[in-house]
């Protein structure tokens, strides 16, 4: 806890392009949480290199992601928005926590199994110990809460286990984080396969709306969105998953309810509905895209944010790191 506020940590990888699902499901919630919590929002670029990256592309994507955080409404004066790789404590604490994490625990991580299957030619140690770095990310700032999706819940449980194990040996060192259970952001599904979440790594370019897609591209993707043969705009998850997904997108972008949306399009065809959903997304993303364009022109401002927030994160993390180093027996630095 910092002052009167509990601490919240979250981050996104600087790989792929953020989707409408990332925005409506996570980023919009982050903005709401920034009043209630002391927030650390990281661009987790160190996690990104478990898969081979083009260096210039990774740097560009990381900067773009940081600008998207700001453009989405995260105030960099109020929130600590920073690059993970700019704070050495993440790697230093991860090494120490590696020594308090068991091979069996890591081998049970489903994401390791999934990613190993996808990248069979590059099953590296970083991919295996990825959850320990994630634990370090969280514990470094003594985070009280972490907003996580179901796919990351297993990693948070491991983080809690590591923190409790360390505390059991050395006393009350780490805050044991809780998952953030609040108003869930909209769960946005693929436009081409509504049984799957919209993903920035989907191989089908028509399946996802990317935050920087231009209006024509957005409209074209919605016109190609999978629906059904029933021909009525209703919220029926079993029979009409594609239409339900479009309703949820429309609701998230307009602020209307599902019931109001169904009533609005009663008697209208899918073509009209898809057009309206596409237009609502275009309007929702327009100010974000304009803000990103402004930030891209204002290099000095973005550079200042990067520098100041890295210093803020370094300062906030150093107290925990020094305490941990002392507990495990590392010699104190002579200052």
ABEGO torsion letter per residue (X at the ends): XBEABBBBBBBBBABEBBBAAAAAAAAAAAAAAAAABBBBBBBBAAAAAABBBBAAAAAAAAAAAAAAAAAAGBBAAABBBBBAAABAAAAAAAAAAAAABBAAAAAABAAAAAAAAABAABBBAAAAAAAAAAAAAAAAAGBABBBBBAAAAAAAAAAAAAAAAAAAAAEBABBBBBBBBBBBBBBBBBAABAABBBBAABABAAABBBAABBAAAAAAAAAABBBBAAGBBBBBAAABAAAAAAAAAAAAAAGBBAAAAAAAABGBBAAAAAAAAAAAAAAAAAAAAAAAAAAAABAAAAAAAAAAAAAAAAAAAAAAAAAAAAAAGBBBBBX
